[in-house]
Amino acid sequence: MVLDLPETRPPVLRHSTAIQLDEYRKFRHLVRNVYAASLDPRRIDPLVTALPSLWNDVRQDLSAFVEFLEQLAAADEG
């Protein structure tokens, strides 16, 4: 998702966004593989606090990628 594939597509996500998302992926992995009673609220709180900002970054990245796709489709039609 962060790779720039020349002549194919730009990165879908900025590297900084992907790094932030990786923390949520790690948390998901933990929740799926460990009982919820083992969860540490001190580890969850920063994820919850950072989520609105991260969501804004994800939306910006995806909007930029959608713009690329729309340009690609318009070029293909013309």
PETA-V942247 format. One record per pair of residues at least 6 apart in sequence whose ideal C-beta (glycine too) atoms are under 7 Angstrom apart, sorted by the first residue. I is the first residue (numbers start at 1). J is the second residue. D is the distance in Angstrom with one decimal. If there is no record, write none. Layout:
i,j,d
I,J,D
I,J,D
//
This chain:
i,j,d
1,11,6.9
1,12,4.5
1,13,4.7
1,18,6.2
2,11,5.0
2,13,5.5
2,15,5.1
2,18,4.8
3,11,6.2
4,10,5.7
4,11,5.2
9,68,6.8
10,68,5.7
12,61,6.7
12,65,4.9
13,61,4.7
14,61,5.6
17,57,4.7
17,58,6.0
17,61,5.2
20,54,5.0
20,57,6.9
23,47,6.4
24,47,6.3
27,47,5.9
//
